[in-house]
């Protein structure tokens, strides 16, 4: 059986700024790039033509993710904010003051609009992108969290930090009571 495994460069183009984060949409239609000038650009993958430009962060966006249904983009910045964007029109659904320091990683739980963020403030936070709610803060690291990964079923998260530790987090059946009024006060 012959398998085609080779790659070749199809196209190259200058975006005029350093690219700090990059993701391809699950439907393979677009790629999304966070640039040093604080903007996030959405390009068609087949032509590399720009589709949308997302403006709103005051400092560079360091991380981003795209929901598995291709409807939402979330961005995390050194301005300590998370922005939730619609991918159809590039509208900012909500801006959340999320952490006390730079946001280092952000990721959707597969097949949901729930997501996690990590920061130099040593915290892992759990969010609902549809209701714009902070669900839970998970403390444990003694240094800035640099990266994370979530299992496909959303049951486990692994985080790694500057404290030289890797931590495994597991979803429980414990109920949480969400305080919507408190969250509304933290919105930007």
C-alpha positions as CSV (number, residue, x, y, z in Angstrom):
1,X,0.0,0.0,0.0
2,X,1.4,3.3,-1.0
3,X,0.8,6.2,1.3
4,X,1.4,9.9,0.5
5,X,3.1,11.4,3.5
6,X,5.2,14.2,2.0
7,X,4.6,17.9,2.3
8,X,5.7,20.9,0.3
9,X,5.2,24.6,0.8
10,X,2.2,25.8,-1.1
11,X,2.3,29.5,-0.3
12,X,4.1,32.1,1.8
13,X,3.0,35.6,2.6
14,X,4.1,38.5,4.9
15,X,1.6,39.5,7.6
16,X,3.7,42.5,8.7
17,X,4.0,41.5,12.3
18,X,5.3,38.7,14.5
19,X,2.8,35.8,14.8
20,X,2.4,34.8,18.4
21,X,-0.3,32.1,18.1
22,X,-1.9,30.1,15.3
23,X,-4.8,27.7,14.9
24,X,-6.7,26.0,12.0
25,X,-10.5,25.7,12.4
26,X,-11.8,22.2,12.8
27,X,-13.6,22.4,9.5
28,X,-10.3,23.3,7.8
29,X,-11.8,26.4,6.2
30,X,-9.8,29.1,8.0
31,X,-6.6,29.7,10.0
32,X,-6.5,32.3,12.8
33,X,-3.3,34.2,13.6
34,X,-2.6,36.4,16.7
35,X,-0.2,39.2,15.8
36,X,2.2,41.3,17.8
37,X,0.2,44.4,17.0
38,X,-2.7,43.1,19.3
39,X,-4.9,42.1,16.3
40,X,-6.1,38.6,15.5
41,X,-6.5,37.9,11.7
42,X,-8.7,35.2,10.2
43,X,-7.6,33.9,6.8
44,X,-9.1,31.5,4.2
45,X,-6.9,28.4,4.2
46,X,-7.3,27.7,0.5
47,X,-6.3,31.3,-0.7
48,X,-4.6,32.8,2.3
49,X,-6.8,35.9,1.8
50,X,-7.9,37.7,5.0
51,X,-11.5,37.1,6.0
52,X,-11.7,39.0,9.3
53,X,-9.6,41.2,11.6
54,X,-10.4,41.1,15.3
55,X,-9.6,44.2,17.2
56,X,-10.0,44.9,20.9
57,X,-7.0,43.7,23.0
58,X,-4.7,46.4,24.4
59,X,-1.6,44.1,24.5
60,X,-0.5,41.2,22.3
61,X,-2.6,38.0,22.2
62,X,-0.5,35.1,23.2
63,X,-3.0,32.2,22.9
64,X,-6.2,31.3,21.1
65,X,-8.5,28.4,20.4
66,X,-11.5,27.7,18.2
67,X,-14.6,25.8,19.3
68,X,-15.2,22.4,17.7
69,X,-18.3,23.7,16.0
70,X,-16.3,26.5,14.4
71,X,-18.6,29.2,15.9
72,X,-16.3,30.8,18.5
73,X,-12.7,32.0,18.8
74,X,-11.3,32.7,22.3
75,X,-8.2,34.8,22.8
76,X,-6.0,35.3,25.8
77,X,-3.7,38.3,26.1
78,X,-1.0,39.9,28.2
79,X,-3.6,42.5,28.9
80,X,-5.1,39.8,31.3
81,X,-8.3,39.7,29.3
82,X,-10.1,36.9,27.5
83,X,-12.2,37.8,24.5
84,X,-14.9,35.6,23.0
85,X,-15.5,36.2,19.3
86,X,-18.0,35.0,16.8
87,X,-16.3,33.5,13.8
88,X,-19.1,34.3,11.3
89,X,-18.8,38.1,11.6
90,X,-15.8,38.7,13.9
91,X,-18.0,40.3,16.6
92,X,-16.7,40.4,20.1
93,X,-19.4,38.6,22.2
94,X,-17.7,39.4,25.5
95,X,-14.5,40.7,27.1
96,X,-13.7,39.2,30.5
97,X,-11.1,40.4,32.9
98,X,-9.9,36.9,33.5
99,X,-6.6,36.8,35.5
100,X,-4.3,38.9,37.6
101,X,-1.4,38.5,35.1
102,X,-0.7,37.5,31.5
103,X,-2.8,34.7,30.1
104,X,-0.5,31.9,28.8
105,X,-2.9,29.3,27.4
106,X,-6.5,28.9,26.5
107,X,-8.4,25.8,25.3
108,X,-12.0,24.7,24.7
109,X,-13.3,21.4,26.1
110,X,-14.0,19.4,23.0
111,X,-17.5,19.5,21.7
112,X,-18.6,22.3,24.1
113,X,-18.3,26.0,24.6
114,X,-16.7,25.5,28.0
115,X,-13.0,26.4,28.2
116,X,-10.0,26.7,30.5
117,X,-7.4,29.4,30.8
118,X,-4.0,29.5,32.5
119,X,-1.9,32.5,33.5
120,X,1.3,33.7,35.0
121,X,-0.8,34.2,38.2
122,X,-0.4,30.4,38.7
123,X,-4.1,29.7,38.3
124,X,-6.2,27.5,36.0
125,X,-9.7,28.9,35.4
126,X,-12.8,27.2,34.0
127,X,-15.3,29.3,31.9
128,X,-18.6,29.1,30.0
129,X,-18.4,31.0,26.7
130,X,-22.1,30.9,26.1
131,X,-23.1,32.4,29.5
132,X,-19.9,34.4,29.9
133,X,-19.4,32.9,33.3
134,X,-16.4,32.0,35.4
135,X,-17.1,28.5,36.7
136,X,-14.1,27.6,38.9
137,X,-10.6,28.6,39.8
138,X,-8.1,25.8,40.4
139,X,-5.0,26.6,42.5
140,X,-2.1,24.3,43.0
141,X,0.9,25.6,41.1
142,X,3.5,27.7,42.7
143,X,4.7,29.3,39.5
144,X,3.3,30.6,36.2
145,X,1.4,27.9,34.3
146,X,2.9,27.7,30.8
147,X,0.8,25.2,29.0
148,X,-2.1,22.7,29.3
149,X,-3.9,20.0,27.4
150,X,-7.4,18.6,27.8
151,X,-8.5,15.1,27.0
152,X,-11.0,14.5,24.2
153,X,-13.7,13.6,26.7
154,X,-13.0,16.7,28.9
155,X,-12.5,14.5,32.0
156,X,-8.8,15.4,32.5
157,X,-6.5,18.4,32.2
158,X,-2.8,18.4,32.4
159,X,-1.0,21.6,33.3
160,X,2.8,22.4,33.4
161,X,4.3,25.3,35.2
162,X,7.5,27.3,36.0
163,X,7.5,25.5,39.4
164,X,8.8,22.4,37.5
165,X,5.6,20.4,38.1
166,X,3.0,18.8,36.0
167,X,-0.4,18.5,37.5
168,X,-3.3,16.3,36.5
169,X,-6.8,17.6,37.2
170,X,-9.9,15.4,37.0
171,X,-13.5,16.4,36.6
172,X,-15.7,15.4,39.6
173,X,-19.4,15.0,40.1
174,X,-19.4,17.7,42.7
175,X,-22.0,20.4,42.1
176,X,-21.0,24.1,41.9
177,X,-23.2,27.1,42.5
178,X,-22.3,29.9,40.1
179,X,-22.5,33.5,41.2
180,X,-23.6,35.4,38.1
181,X,-23.8,38.8,39.8
182,X,-20.2,38.5,41.0
183,X,-19.1,37.6,37.5
184,X,-20.9,40.6,35.9
185,X,-18.8,42.9,38.2
186,X,-15.6,41.5,36.8
187,X,-16.5,42.1,33.1
188,X,-14.5,44.7,31.2
